[in-house]
Amino acid sequence: MSRKCRLAPSGTGAAVLMLCLNLAACSQGPGGDSTPASNSPATAHLIVTSWRNGDDAMLAQNSGTLTKLSDGCVGLRALNDPKSKPVLLRWPAGTRLSEDGKAVVGSSSKRFAFDSVVGPGGGFGHVSVPSECDSSLWGGVYDVQEPL
């Protein structure tokens, strides 16, 4: 949903007030609710890194439910604590979204459907949430570093 923001013509004081109201209305973004939005109209997008099979990698494994949040970013919701904030996933080079927008597709063409349980290998690289995603929705960033 997008809003058209226009300044109503009026006197200087009224114009400033209208500008402030318009800016507040236009800047309203997603709240802190980290509920899954797999069926939301937000277009999913993946954060993809340059990591490729054979590069140095972290060796942890993290399991959870693959989820897309209201900002369109894709991550992993904990199985044992579904109310906690999910972790944003940064995907290896060659990963993409499926044509129907309902799954992540690895470079080997393997499909990982949203709302399914996955266990990607990789680790937490102490990276902040990228600007394409709403940092208030995510509890951290996990780099997927295994061939998909």
VEXKOLSE-393545 format. One record per residue (C-alpha): residue number from 1; residue in three letters; x, z, y. Coordinates in nm, 3 decimals, always signed. Layout:
# residues N
+-----+---------+---------+---------+---------+
: num : residuo :      px :      pz :      py :
+-----+---------+---------+---------+---------+
: NUM :     ALA :       X :       Z :       Y :
...
+-----+---------+---------+---------+---------+
END
This chain:
# residues 148
+-----+---------+---------+---------+---------+
: num : residuo :      px :      pz :      py :
+-----+---------+---------+---------+---------+
:   1 :     MET :  +0.000 :  +0.000 :  +0.000 :
:   2 :     SER :  +0.146 :  -0.095 :  +0.334 :
:   3 :     ARG :  +0.027 :  -0.014 :  +0.680 :
:   4 :     LYS :  +0.047 :  -0.236 :  +0.981 :
:   5 :     CYS :  +0.188 :  -0.028 :  +1.261 :
:   6 :     ARG :  +0.105 :  -0.142 :  +1.609 :
:   7 :     LEU :  +0.131 :  +0.036 :  +1.940 :
:   8 :     ALA :  -0.206 :  +0.052 :  +2.114 :
:   9 :     PRO :  -0.190 :  -0.071 :  +2.477 :
:  10 :     SER :  -0.245 :  +0.217 :  +2.720 :
:  11 :     GLY :  -0.073 :  +0.429 :  +2.984 :
:  12 :     THR :  +0.281 :  +0.562 :  +2.940 :
:  13 :     GLY :  +0.182 :  +0.911 :  +2.817 :
:  14 :     ALA :  -0.080 :  +0.775 :  +2.581 :
:  15 :     ALA :  +0.166 :  +0.510 :  +2.462 :
:  16 :     VAL :  +0.424 :  +0.774 :  +2.371 :
:  17 :     LEU :  +0.160 :  +0.976 :  +2.186 :
:  18 :     MET :  +0.038 :  +0.667 :  +2.000 :
:  19 :     LEU :  +0.395 :  +0.571 :  +1.913 :
:  20 :     CYS :  +0.459 :  +0.916 :  +1.764 :
:  21 :     LEU :  +0.135 :  +0.905 :  +1.565 :
:  22 :     ASN :  +0.204 :  +0.551 :  +1.443 :
:  23 :     LEU :  +0.559 :  +0.639 :  +1.339 :
:  24 :     ALA :  +0.439 :  +0.945 :  +1.151 :
:  25 :     ALA :  +0.176 :  +0.742 :  +0.967 :
:  26 :     CYS :  +0.420 :  +0.462 :  +0.883 :
:  27 :     SER :  +0.694 :  +0.694 :  +0.763 :
:  28 :     GLN :  +0.483 :  +0.880 :  +0.511 :
:  29 :     GLY :  +0.656 :  +0.821 :  +0.180 :
:  30 :     PRO :  +0.614 :  +0.955 :  -0.168 :
:  31 :     GLY :  +0.594 :  +1.332 :  -0.192 :
:  32 :     GLY :  +0.788 :  +1.562 :  -0.421 :
:  33 :     ASP :  +0.556 :  +1.494 :  -0.713 :
:  34 :     SER :  +0.764 :  +1.374 :  -1.004 :
:  35 :     THR :  +0.475 :  +1.273 :  -1.226 :
:  36 :     PRO :  +0.527 :  +0.952 :  -1.421 :
:  37 :     ALA :  +0.398 :  +0.639 :  -1.259 :
:  38 :     SER :  +0.444 :  +0.393 :  -1.542 :
:  39 :     ASN :  +0.106 :  +0.240 :  -1.465 :
:  40 :     SER :  +0.142 :  +0.258 :  -1.088 :
:  41 :     PRO :  +0.152 :  -0.057 :  -0.877 :
:  42 :     ALA :  +0.510 :  +0.022 :  -0.763 :
:  43 :     THR :  +0.743 :  -0.244 :  -0.894 :
:  44 :     ALA :  +1.003 :  -0.099 :  -1.126 :
:  45 :     HIS :  +1.365 :  -0.160 :  -1.045 :
:  46 :     LEU :  +1.681 :  -0.063 :  -1.224 :
:  47 :     ILE :  +2.001 :  +0.075 :  -1.081 :
:  48 :     VAL :  +2.267 :  -0.127 :  -1.265 :
:  49 :     THR :  +2.639 :  -0.044 :  -1.266 :
:  50 :     SER :  +2.940 :  -0.258 :  -1.348 :
:  51 :     TRP :  +3.006 :  -0.065 :  -1.673 :
:  52 :     ARG :  +3.043 :  -0.295 :  -1.974 :
:  53 :     ASN :  +3.098 :  -0.232 :  -2.344 :
:  54 :     GLY :  +3.466 :  -0.153 :  -2.397 :
:  55 :     ASP :  +3.514 :  +0.022 :  -2.060 :
:  56 :     ASP :  +3.597 :  +0.394 :  -2.057 :
:  57 :     ALA :  +3.282 :  +0.595 :  -2.117 :
:  58 :     MET :  +3.141 :  +0.945 :  -2.116 :
:  59 :     LEU :  +3.045 :  +1.064 :  -2.463 :
:  60 :     ALA :  +2.727 :  +1.272 :  -2.415 :
:  61 :     GLN :  +2.383 :  +1.180 :  -2.543 :
:  62 :     ASN :  +2.067 :  +1.261 :  -2.351 :
:  63 :     SER :  +1.722 :  +1.228 :  -2.507 :
:  64 :     GLY :  +1.390 :  +1.208 :  -2.330 :
:  65 :     THR :  +1.095 :  +0.993 :  -2.235 :
:  66 :     LEU :  +1.172 :  +0.672 :  -2.047 :
:  67 :     THR :  +0.969 :  +0.687 :  -1.728 :
:  68 :     LYS :  +0.913 :  +0.501 :  -1.403 :
:  69 :     LEU :  +0.827 :  +0.716 :  -1.103 :
:  70 :     SER :  +0.632 :  +0.633 :  -0.789 :
:  71 :     ASP :  +0.947 :  +0.504 :  -0.614 :
:  72 :     GLY :  +0.982 :  +0.240 :  -0.888 :
:  73 :     CYS :  +1.309 :  +0.381 :  -1.020 :
:  74 :     VAL :  +1.352 :  +0.437 :  -1.393 :
:  75 :     GLY :  +1.476 :  +0.755 :  -1.553 :
:  76 :     LEU :  +1.451 :  +1.004 :  -1.834 :
:  77 :     ARG :  +1.203 :  +1.293 :  -1.851 :
:  78 :     ALA :  +1.314 :  +1.593 :  -2.060 :
:  79 :     LEU :  +1.131 :  +1.637 :  -2.390 :
:  80 :     ASN :  +1.152 :  +2.017 :  -2.391 :
:  81 :     ASP :  +1.057 :  +2.064 :  -2.022 :
:  82 :     PRO :  +0.820 :  +1.785 :  -1.909 :
:  83 :     LYS :  +0.753 :  +1.959 :  -1.574 :
:  84 :     SER :  +1.119 :  +1.947 :  -1.470 :
:  85 :     LYS :  +1.243 :  +1.665 :  -1.249 :
:  86 :     PRO :  +1.362 :  +1.370 :  -1.455 :
:  87 :     VAL :  +1.713 :  +1.226 :  -1.426 :
:  88 :     LEU :  +1.761 :  +0.882 :  -1.279 :
:  89 :     LEU :  +1.931 :  +0.639 :  -1.516 :
:  90 :     ARG :  +2.205 :  +0.403 :  -1.399 :
:  91 :     TRP :  +2.215 :  +0.118 :  -1.649 :
:  92 :     PRO :  +2.511 :  -0.085 :  -1.781 :
:  93 :     ALA :  +2.575 :  -0.439 :  -1.661 :
:  94 :     GLY :  +2.341 :  -0.693 :  -1.821 :
:  95 :     THR :  +2.042 :  -0.458 :  -1.839 :
:  96 :     ARG :  +1.717 :  -0.588 :  -1.687 :
:  97 :     LEU :  +1.343 :  -0.530 :  -1.674 :
:  98 :     SER :  +1.117 :  -0.711 :  -1.918 :
:  99 :     GLU :  +0.911 :  -0.996 :  -1.777 :
: 100 :     ASP :  +0.592 :  -0.793 :  -1.815 :
: 101 :     GLY :  +0.752 :  -0.497 :  -1.630 :
: 102 :     LYS :  +0.673 :  -0.255 :  -1.913 :
: 103 :     ALA :  +1.019 :  -0.207 :  -2.060 :
: 104 :     VAL :  +1.392 :  -0.209 :  -2.000 :
: 105 :     VAL :  +1.581 :  -0.482 :  -2.187 :
: 106 :     GLY :  +1.945 :  -0.432 :  -2.284 :
: 107 :     SER :  +2.208 :  -0.707 :  -2.287 :
: 108 :     SER :  +2.145 :  -0.744 :  -2.664 :
: 109 :     SER :  +1.774 :  -0.812 :  -2.585 :
: 110 :     LYS :  +1.666 :  -0.479 :  -2.736 :
: 111 :     ARG :  +1.350 :  -0.349 :  -2.560 :
: 112 :     PHE :  +1.300 :  +0.011 :  -2.449 :
: 113 :     ALA :  +0.933 :  +0.060 :  -2.352 :
: 114 :     PHE :  +0.830 :  +0.296 :  -2.074 :
: 115 :     ASP :  +0.683 :  +0.623 :  -2.204 :
: 116 :     SER :  +0.882 :  +0.596 :  -2.529 :
: 117 :     VAL :  +1.145 :  +0.845 :  -2.644 :
: 118 :     VAL :  +1.502 :  +0.720 :  -2.606 :
: 119 :     GLY :  +1.846 :  +0.876 :  -2.649 :
: 120 :     PRO :  +2.105 :  +0.685 :  -2.446 :
: 121 :     GLY :  +2.473 :  +0.771 :  -2.460 :
: 122 :     GLY :  +2.671 :  +0.824 :  -2.142 :
: 123 :     GLY :  +2.696 :  +1.118 :  -1.908 :
: 124 :     PHE :  +2.655 :  +1.277 :  -1.569 :
: 125 :     GLY :  +2.914 :  +1.131 :  -1.331 :
: 126 :     HIS :  +2.836 :  +1.353 :  -1.029 :
: 127 :     VAL :  +2.683 :  +1.062 :  -0.838 :
: 128 :     SER :  +2.406 :  +1.113 :  -0.584 :
: 129 :     VAL :  +2.070 :  +0.937 :  -0.609 :
: 130 :     PRO :  +2.107 :  +0.589 :  -0.453 :
: 131 :     SER :  +1.911 :  +0.508 :  -0.138 :
: 132 :     GLU :  +1.678 :  +0.269 :  -0.328 :
: 133 :     CYS :  +1.522 :  +0.573 :  -0.494 :
: 134 :     ASP :  +1.349 :  +0.881 :  -0.350 :
: 135 :     SER :  +1.602 :  +1.160 :  -0.406 :
: 136 :     SER :  +1.327 :  +1.426 :  -0.390 :
: 137 :     LEU :  +1.184 :  +1.293 :  -0.719 :
: 138 :     TRP :  +1.503 :  +1.306 :  -0.925 :
: 139 :     GLY :  +1.694 :  +1.601 :  -1.070 :
: 140 :     GLY :  +2.022 :  +1.415 :  -1.115 :
: 141 :     VAL :  +2.180 :  +1.086 :  -1.212 :
: 142 :     TYR :  +2.286 :  +0.990 :  -1.566 :
: 143 :     ASP :  +2.506 :  +0.688 :  -1.636 :
: 144 :     VAL :  +2.403 :  +0.502 :  -1.950 :
: 145 :     GLN :  +2.732 :  +0.394 :  -2.105 :
: 146 :     GLU :  +2.663 :  +0.245 :  -2.443 :
: 147 :     PRO :  +2.594 :  -0.108 :  -2.551 :
: 148 :     LEU :  +2.224 :  -0.174 :  -2.534 :
+-----+---------+---------+---------+---------+
END
